[in-house]
Amino acid sequence: MKKLFLVILAAVAVISSAIAFAADSSSAKVIAYYFHGSFRCPTCMNMEKYTKEAIDSNFKDALASGNLEFKVVNVEERGNEHFVNDYKLYTKTLILSMIKDGKEVKSKNLDKIWDLSRNKQKFIEYVTGEVNAFMKDAR
């Protein structure tokens, strides 16, 4: 009887961990894309720098686990042109994209970065808040 109980207990533990693994593997990831063209003005360079700083300093664990990625993309380089149509890009911008099961399920253009580009602290707070909200939705 004791052995049967231990076998059942072990089976429950294995099934529970399999369910937890399945739940973790089905969670979404977030990609923060900073899009720019070949011409890079000082404001554009600062927005990229501030975005990287916000993400690197506030989302270390998410970056390390792969739940968050930061990608800088020149839309004028061969192969990247589709992003202009995909996200209706008309200027340099930061897009958050939620990927689930290999497909984008949600995206958001953080268009206030231009308004905040001259205030580093507010810029970083804005990006951090938006990424944080997206990361919560990805869980």
Residue, then its C-alpha position, 0 to 999 in steps of 0.5 A: m500500500k505504501k509503495l502504491f501511494l509513493v508511485i501515485l505521488a511520483a506520478v502526480a509530481v511528474i504530471s504537475s511539472a509537465i503541465a507547468f512546463a507546457a504552460d511556460s512554453s506557451s507563454a508569449k515573448v515580446i520584441a521591442y523594435y527600434f526602427h530607423g533609416s540610413f540617415r541617423c540624426p542626433t535625436c534618432m540616435n538618442m531615442e535608440k540609446y534611451t530605449k536600450e537603457a530603459i530595457d537593459s536596466n529594467f528588464k534584465d531577467a526578461l532579456a536573459s530568459g528570452n521573454l524580451e528581445f530588443k532589436v534595432v532595424n534599419v528599414e532601408e536595408r535589403g530584407n527589412e522593407h516589409f516592416v514599413n508596410d507591416y507597421k505602417l511606418y512613416t518615421k523612426t519609431l519604437i514598436l512592441s510586438m507580442i509573439k505567441d506560437g511563432k506569430e505576432v498576436k499584438s503590436k503597439n507603436l510607442d509614438k510618444i517617444w518623439d514628444l519625450s525625446r528631449n527628456k531622458q527621464k520621462f522617455i525611459e519612464y514611458v518606455t519602461g511602463e509600456v514594455n512592462a504592460f506588454m510583458k504582463d500581457a505576454r504571461 
